[in-house]
Amino acid sequence: MLLYEINARLNGQRFADISESQLEEYAALGFDTLWLMGVWAIGPEGVMMSKRHAPDFVGSPYAISDYHFNPELGDEADFAALRRRAHRHGLRLVLDFIPNHFARDTPLILTHPEYFMHSNPEWRDEYRDDYYWHPSGRCLAHGKDPHFAGWEDTVQLDYTVAGTRAHMRDTLVRLATMCDGVRCDMAMLLLRDQIRRQWYPRLPQEVFDRAMPGEFWDEAIAAAKRANPDFVLIAEAYWDTELKLLSLGFDYAYDKRLLDCLVAHDAPRAVAERLRSVSELFLKNTLRFTENHDEERAAARLSPLANRRAAALVCLLPGGVLIHQGQMEGVTEKIPVQRIWPLHHHKPDVALQTYFKALLDLARRPLFRHGRYARAESNLPHVVSFWRAHGTAAELVLVPIGDAPVHLPVTPCVTLPPPAYQVNPYAARIRQRPEQRLPVVTRNDCWELNAAVLATAFEAFPFVSVTFDAEV
């Protein structure tokens, strides 16, 4: 999956304003999925609260009143028309599913107050700022990540209530009939062990087990897939919960750990250790990125060379790739989700745009989207190396991490490809410079690569891909 994240509210754009030429451009770049972030109606109280922080804030799109489209974007018919147009260009549309909480003034509190987390000091330690008094006279919890204060514009759902689970399951099924997939906000907060630790640490285990006998995601995803077998579910996941969420039916889970490694002070070591610790199956079912709306801009936190190298690694590993709106243009301003107009005008980085166009053209090829993967050990300092293969085609990818120059040893070596890969070392060429042969000598369990040719390639390109295919 090549996923492009679009802030749906940015610059006051409506569904109908997304033009045919825009859709055509996304498809031409190689994207197969668009994530329209922030499409749902939000509560008026959240809008007012956000303006206490900045007068141009217009509320968080993650404090929603219900699952109806924000009228500033259009209605269900407008979205359906956009979806039909997107499909003609081979593009799927993914929306947000925000299962942990609603806006603090959602009408659902009045019709089904039992769906929400009420104050109960008997079962948990409570802090005043994590709760609020609803006009109905109920003391309710804010939606919350256990490592931070509650989100003051939200109200927490209680998944030990069967009615809550049924309502949110049915909501997910409805979305499966409306769009092509969902990105599930803070998906790991709904895991049983997380709910137990955060909200019911003092409830007897047998009582908790009766109230929440199984995982919500297991039941809800199965129901959504019955409604739409091609429905794609992406889990926003942290705290090493990726494998658990994938086991419950998610198609993809965030791989935030890789981004943390890419921006670490010892990034080359951290990235190498991360890739040694995960399997090919894990990589194929996780979504990688160097930025998104929650993270700092890649162009702001990485040097130009480190940014290009990190993007190459993310795009050429197996699995899903997320590119954020403005990332290819080198935008450095991180826009809070509560703001819909940038504070600064940004002049696009034309060289970076050209680089991304070439990188995505490579990443969209069947070898990189669907091919096999194997790590390759090498003696190249600060360089991550791996094999990709598909059918009779194979490539060796060499990606330096960070922005330091590549200092090659006298005899650069890389471990042999797996026996199943059909690789002829005498056909090795630098993909970015197809006329350039790369002399290779086989020595026992490794290949010796020509240092002079490799050094020239690393001086010219952020990464090097070695192809063994006659058709480049």
C-alpha positions as a printed Julia matrix, in Angstrom:
472×3 Matrix{Float64}:
   0.0     0.0     0.0
   1.26    3.45   -0.97
  -0.81    5.81    1.18
  -1.02    9.58    0.88
  -2.35   11.47    3.91
  -4.4    14.58    3.12
  -5.61   17.04    5.76
  -9.19   17.23    4.5
  -9.89   20.6     6.17
  -6.68   22.35    5.07
  -7.18   25.61    3.15
 -10.96   25.32    3.36
 -11.17   22.65    0.65
 -14.39   20.67    0.17
 -14.83   17.14   -1.21
 -16.05   18.58   -4.51
 -12.94   20.78   -4.76
 -10.62   17.78   -5.13
 -10.17   17.93   -8.89
  -9.7    15.24  -11.5
  -6.2    16.55  -12.13
  -5.31   16.12   -8.44
  -6.58   12.54   -8.43
  -4.74   11.86  -11.66
  -1.54   13.25  -10.17
  -1.81   11.09   -7.03
  -2.31    7.99   -9.17
   0.54    8.95  -11.51
   2.9     9.22   -8.54
   2.08    5.63   -7.63
  -0.3     6.08   -4.72
  -3.1     3.54   -4.46
  -4.79    4.92   -1.31
  -5.72    8.38   -0.04
  -6.32    8.98    3.66
  -8.65   11.95    4.13
  -7.79   12.97    7.67
 -10.36   14.92    9.69
 -13.69   14.56    7.87
 -16.2    14.08   10.72
 -18.47   16.62   12.41
 -16.95   18.09   15.57
 -18.57   19.39   18.73
 -19.1    23.17   19.12
 -17.72   23.08   22.65
 -14.43   21.7    21.35
 -14.24   24.5    18.79
 -14.64   27.13   21.52
 -12.13   25.39   23.79
  -9.52   25.26   21.02
  -9.72   29.03   20.55
  -8.37   29.49   24.07
  -5.08   28.18   22.69
  -5.06   30.14   19.42
  -7.76   32.37   17.9
  -7.47   30.7    14.49
  -8.01   27.18   15.86
 -11.27   25.57   14.73
 -11.41   22.47   16.91
  -9.78   19.07   16.78
 -11.06   16.66   14.11
 -10.47   13.9    16.68
 -13.13   15.28   19.07
 -16.11   14.29   16.95
 -19.78   14.61   17.81
 -20.8    11.69   15.57
 -19.93    9.91   12.33
 -21.57   12.38    9.98
 -19.4    14.43    7.65
 -18.34   17.9     8.67
 -20.75   20.11    6.68
 -17.86   22.41    5.79
 -16.52   19.54    3.65
 -19.77   18.27    2.19
 -22.31   15.55    2.87
 -22.5    11.81    2.3
 -23.52   12.27   -1.34
 -20.54   14.57   -1.96
 -18.18   12.02   -0.46
 -19.74    9.17   -2.45
 -19.2    11.19   -5.64
 -15.56   11.77   -4.71
 -15.12    8.08   -3.98
 -16.49    7.13   -7.4
 -14.09    9.55   -9.07
 -11.17    8.24   -7.0
 -11.98    4.66   -7.96
 -11.79    5.59  -11.64
  -8.16    6.52  -11.0
  -7.45    3.33   -9.06
  -7.45    5.12   -5.7
  -9.03    3.87   -2.47
 -10.31    6.33    0.14
  -9.5     5.77    3.82
 -11.15    7.74    6.65
 -10.63    8.06   10.41
 -12.25    5.75   12.93
 -11.87    7.21   16.43
 -13.01    4.41   18.74
 -11.65    5.57   22.08
 -13.69    8.73   22.6
 -16.18   11.29   21.31
 -16.47   15.05   21.71
 -17.33   16.01   25.27
 -20.67   17.44   24.05
 -21.7    14.55   21.82
 -25.5    14.03   21.79
 -24.8    10.36   22.48
 -24.26   11.2    26.16
 -27.92   12.17   26.47
 -29.3     9.14   24.64
 -26.86    6.53   25.96
 -24.98    7.83   29.02
 -24.06    4.23   29.94
 -21.65    4.1    26.97
 -19.25    6.48   28.69
 -16.71    6.26   31.49
 -18.13    7.71   34.71
 -16.13    8.7    37.73
 -15.68    5.74   40.08
 -12.85    6.12   42.63
 -13.59    2.61   43.88
 -12.01    1.09   40.77
  -9.2     3.54   39.93
  -7.15    6.49   41.13
  -8.71    9.64   39.7
  -7.28   13.09   39.01
  -9.56   16.1    38.75
  -8.23   17.33   35.4
  -9.05   13.98   33.78
 -12.8    14.42   34.45
 -15.48   17.01   33.81
 -19.08   17.69   34.81
 -21.48   17.23   31.92
 -24.59   19.51   31.9
 -26.64   16.39   32.59
 -25.01   16.27   36.03
 -22.7    13.34   35.28
 -19.0    13.33   36.11
 -17.35   11.82   33.03
 -13.78   10.95   32.09
 -11.92   12.6    29.26
 -10.49   10.39   26.55
  -6.97    9.54   27.63
  -3.62    8.06   26.79
  -2.3     6.73   30.14
   1.02    8.52   29.67
  -0.51   11.98   29.32
  -3.28   14.14   30.74
  -6.78   13.61   29.38
  -7.86   15.26   26.14
 -10.09   17.98   27.58
 -12.34   18.27   24.51
 -13.31   14.56   24.6
 -15.26   12.01   26.64
 -14.02    8.44   27.16
 -16.02    5.42   26.0
 -16.37    2.46   28.37
 -15.73   -0.82   26.55
 -16.74   -2.97   29.5
 -20.32   -2.05   28.53
 -21.79   -4.42   25.94
 -23.86   -1.62   24.43
 -20.74    0.46   23.8
 -19.05   -2.39   21.98
 -22.15   -3.07   19.88
 -22.57    0.6    18.97
 -18.95    1.03   17.89
 -18.94   -2.3    16.05
 -22.03   -1.22   14.12
 -20.4     2.13   13.39
 -17.37    0.37   11.94
 -19.62   -1.85    9.81
 -21.4     1.25    8.51
 -18.06    2.8     7.57
 -17.14   -0.4     5.73
 -20.06    0.28    3.39
 -19.12    3.97    2.91
 -15.37    3.97    2.3
 -12.5     1.65    1.44
 -10.76    1.56    4.8
 -10.12    3.28    8.1
  -7.14    4.43   10.07
  -8.06    3.55   13.66
  -6.96    6.28   16.03
  -5.01    5.03   19.08
  -6.15    1.48   18.35
  -4.14   -0.08   21.18
  -6.17    1.79   23.83
  -9.04   -0.66   23.21
  -7.05   -3.78   24.06
  -8.44   -5.61   27.11
  -5.22   -5.46   29.08
  -4.92   -1.73   28.43
  -8.52   -1.03   29.53
  -7.95   -3.16   32.61
  -4.76   -1.32   33.62
  -5.97    2.18   32.89
  -9.62    2.15   33.93
 -10.29   -0.89   36.15
  -7.09   -1.76   38.04
  -8.99   -2.56   41.26
 -11.94   -4.4    39.75
 -11.83   -8.14   40.56
 -10.54  -10.05   37.55
 -13.58  -12.32   37.3
 -15.89   -9.28   37.25
 -13.82   -7.63   34.52
 -13.78  -10.86   32.48
 -17.56  -11.08   32.61
 -17.94   -7.45   31.58
 -15.43   -7.67   28.7
 -15.03  -11.34   27.79
 -13.14  -10.84   24.52
 -11.21   -8.33   22.45
 -13.36   -5.68   20.81
 -11.22   -5.61   17.67
 -11.59   -9.33   17.06
 -15.38   -9.08   16.83
 -15.58   -5.66   15.18
 -13.05   -6.35   12.42
 -14.69   -9.67   11.57
 -18.05   -7.88   11.23
 -16.55   -5.14    9.05
 -14.86   -7.69    6.79
 -18.17   -9.52    6.36
 -19.72   -6.28    5.18
 -16.78   -5.47    2.89
 -14.09   -8.16    2.46
 -11.73   -5.63    0.84
 -12.05   -3.14    3.7
  -8.58   -2.05    4.88
  -7.93   -1.46    8.59
  -4.86    0.44    9.76
  -3.99    0.55   13.46
  -2.3     3.56   14.98
  -0.17    1.52   17.36
   2.51    2.23   19.96
   4.12    0.44   22.93
   5.0    -2.7    20.91
   1.32   -3.6    20.44
   1.66   -4.06   16.67
   1.73   -7.86   16.64
  -1.23   -8.12   19.01
  -3.32   -5.81   16.85
  -2.32   -7.61   13.65
  -3.36  -10.9    15.24
  -6.84   -9.43   15.82
  -7.37   -8.73   12.14
  -5.76   -5.42   11.27
  -4.24   -5.28    7.8
  -1.53   -2.81    8.84
  -0.17   -1.37   12.06
   2.08    1.66   12.49
   5.81    0.97   12.72
   6.63    4.03   14.82
   9.73    2.33   16.23
  11.52    2.64   12.89
  10.93    6.4    12.82
  12.24    6.67   16.38
  15.37    4.86   15.22
  15.8     7.09   12.16
  15.83   10.25   14.29
  17.91    8.8    17.16
  21.35   10.26   17.86
  22.88    6.87   16.96
  20.5     6.28   14.05
  22.69    3.87   12.01
  23.04    1.45   14.91
  19.42    1.84   16.01
  18.02    1.2    12.52
  20.26   -1.83   11.96
  19.21   -3.35   15.29
  15.54   -2.67   14.57
  15.67   -4.45   11.21
  17.52   -7.4    12.74
  14.77   -7.76   15.36
  11.74   -7.96   13.04
  10.61  -10.55   10.51
   9.68  -10.18    6.86
   6.06  -10.88    7.85
   6.13   -8.04   10.38
   7.51   -5.64    7.78
   4.87   -6.63    5.22
   2.06   -5.86    7.65
   3.28   -2.58    9.07
   3.04    0.99    7.82
   6.19    3.1     7.77
   6.65    6.86    7.53
   9.11    9.64    8.24
   6.31   12.04    9.17
   2.54   12.33    9.57
   0.2    14.88   11.14
   1.27   13.83   14.66
   5.02   13.93   14.02
   7.5    16.69   13.32
   8.12   17.42    9.67
  10.9    15.29    8.23
  12.4    18.29    6.43
  12.56   20.15    9.76
  14.12   17.42   11.9
  16.46   15.79    9.35
  19.13   17.25    7.1
  18.32   17.21    3.36
  20.52   14.15    2.77
  19.32   12.26    5.86
  15.72   13.03    4.86
  16.22   11.55    1.39
  17.95    8.47    2.76
  15.26    7.87    5.38
  12.54    8.17    2.73
  14.34    5.59    0.58
  14.48    3.1     3.43
  10.79    3.58    4.26
   9.72    3.24    0.62
  11.84    0.24   -0.37
  11.26   -2.07    2.6
   8.28   -4.46    2.37
   4.91   -3.29    3.65
   2.93   -0.07    3.63
   4.28    3.42    3.03
   2.69    6.65    4.29
   3.59    9.96    2.66
   2.2    13.08    4.34
   0.75   16.08    2.53
   3.58   18.6     2.04
   6.33   16.06    2.7
   7.41   15.77   -0.94
   7.54   19.58   -1.2
   9.82   19.86    1.84
   7.3    21.69    4.05
   8.8    22.36    7.48
   5.76   23.78    9.3
   3.93   21.28   11.47
   0.28   22.34   11.36
  -1.74   21.46   14.49
  -4.86   19.47   13.67
  -6.94   22.32   15.13
  -5.64   24.75   12.47
  -6.8    24.68    8.84
  -4.68   27.51    7.42
  -0.86   27.39    7.48
   0.89   30.28    9.2
   3.66   30.45    6.61
   3.89   30.26    2.85
   6.25   27.52    1.75
   8.09   27.51   -1.55
   8.22   23.9    -2.8
  11.62   22.22   -2.88
  11.68   21.27   -6.56
  14.74   19.05   -6.19
  13.07   17.11   -3.38
   9.89   16.74   -5.44
  11.94   15.32   -8.31
  13.65   12.9    -5.93
  10.35   11.66   -4.49
   8.89   11.2    -7.96
  11.8     8.94   -8.92
  11.73    7.13   -5.56
   8.0     6.43   -5.76
   8.37    5.27   -9.36
  10.82    2.68   -8.05
   8.78    1.82   -4.94
   5.6     1.14   -6.94
   7.24   -1.67   -8.94
   6.02   -5.19   -8.18
   9.47   -6.16   -6.89
   9.23   -3.61   -4.07
   5.5    -3.73   -3.44
   5.01   -7.51   -3.52
   8.49   -9.03   -3.63
  10.38  -11.12   -1.12
  12.78   -9.58    1.37
  15.98  -10.74    3.03
  18.48   -8.84    5.15
  22.01   -8.6     3.83
  24.96   -8.11    6.14
  27.78   -5.95    4.85
  30.98   -4.26    6.01
  29.79   -0.87    4.79
  29.68    1.44    7.84
  26.36    3.18    8.53
  24.73    1.44    5.55
  21.59   -0.74    5.78
  21.56   -3.43    3.1
  18.83   -5.84    2.04
  17.65   -7.96   -0.87
  14.34   -7.7    -2.69
  13.2   -10.26   -5.28
  10.11  -10.92   -7.39
   9.9   -13.59  -10.07
  13.24  -13.59  -11.89
  14.12  -10.04  -10.83
  16.25   -9.18   -7.8
  17.86   -6.07   -6.35
  20.36   -5.3    -3.64
  19.46   -2.06   -1.84
  22.13   -0.11    0.04
  20.82    2.81    2.13
  23.16    4.93    4.27
  21.53    6.19    7.48
  22.08    9.76    8.6
  23.93   12.43    6.68
  27.55   11.32    7.03
  29.56   10.56    3.87
  29.95    6.86    3.09
  33.53    5.74    3.75
  33.98    2.41    2.03
  36.41   -0.27    3.15
  39.12   -1.34    0.71
  37.02   -4.37   -0.2
  33.27   -3.77    0.25
  31.52   -7.07    0.97
  27.9    -8.16    1.23
  26.45  -11.54    2.15
  25.16  -13.71   -0.68
  21.48  -13.56   -1.65
  19.24  -16.41   -0.49
  19.57  -19.49   -2.74
  15.99  -19.1    -3.98
  16.78  -15.69   -5.47
  17.78  -15.91   -9.12
  20.75  -13.56   -9.13
  23.58  -13.43  -11.65
  26.4   -11.38  -10.1
  27.93  -10.73  -13.52
  24.81   -8.78  -14.53
  25.07   -6.3   -11.62
  24.43   -2.67  -12.53
  23.72    0.54  -10.64
  20.01    1.18  -11.15
  20.33    4.94  -10.91
  23.01    4.79  -13.61
  22.01    1.77  -15.73
  24.98    2.02  -18.08
  27.3     1.53  -15.09
  28.31   -2.08  -14.46
  29.23   -3.06  -10.91
  32.01   -5.67  -10.95
  31.33   -8.41   -8.38
  33.63  -11.19   -7.21
  32.23  -14.2    -5.31
  34.27  -15.17   -2.24
  32.96  -18.08   -0.17
  29.86  -16.72    1.6
  29.99  -13.14    0.34
  30.31  -10.9    -2.67
  33.12   -8.4    -3.04
  31.83   -5.24   -4.7
  34.0    -2.89   -6.74
  34.87   -0.05   -4.35
  35.54    2.59   -7.01
  32.2     2.13   -8.77
  30.31    1.99   -5.48
  32.04    5.11   -4.13
  31.1     7.07   -7.26
  27.48    5.96   -6.91
  27.26    6.96   -3.23
  28.71   10.38   -4.05
  25.99   10.92   -6.66
  22.91    9.4    -5.02
  21.38    9.26   -1.51
  21.12    5.46   -1.79
  22.24    2.79   -4.24
  20.1     0.04   -5.72
  21.97   -2.71   -7.56
  19.86   -4.42  -10.22
  20.48   -7.75  -11.91
  17.68   -7.42  -14.43
  18.44   -6.87  -18.1
  15.4    -4.54  -18.28
  15.98   -1.57  -15.98
